[in-house]
Amino acid sequence: MFNVTKWIKSKLSIEEQSYFSKYILPDFPFDNRDYDARKNAIESAQKTRKDETSAVAPLLPRIRAQVHFRYNPNKTSTRDYKQTNNRCEKQL
């Protein structure tokens, strides 16, 4: 509701605000950002992402090598195909 109210006050004229005010819930006497549960949830999510990244990071050189091992032959064959195709078209 905080973001909706903020958007309405910044984007709508006074007349439009008064019209839409009947469709908006009243302001709550509290804000969820004041509670520790929100902070704990954000920290927990950040820790989970960091742990998952840390688990993959040591494998990145092997993954990169495997990608290049598969990519390079494909790139070479595609280049050779295009060159051959261009030569054939020129001969026609």
ZIHU-V805479 format. One record per residue. PSI is psi in whole degrees, -180 to 180 (NA if undefined). Layout:
# ZIHU-V805479
psi
PSI
PSI
This chain:
# ZIHU-V805479
psi
-32
-47
-37
-47
-42
-43
-45
-43
-28
-25
-24
152
170
-41
-44
-37
-43
-34
-47
-9
-28
-17
-4
138
150
158
140
150
1
166
132
-18
-10
-8
152
-25
-39
-47
-43
-40
-42
-45
-39
-43
-42
-41
-40
-46
-40
-42
-42
-40
-41
-31
-31
-30
-43
-22
-9
-43
-40
-40
-45
-42
-42
-39
-46
-38
-37
-32
-43
-48
-37
-43
-43
-45
-36
-44
-45
-40
-46
-41
-45
-42
-42
-41
-41
-41
-37
-34
-25
NA
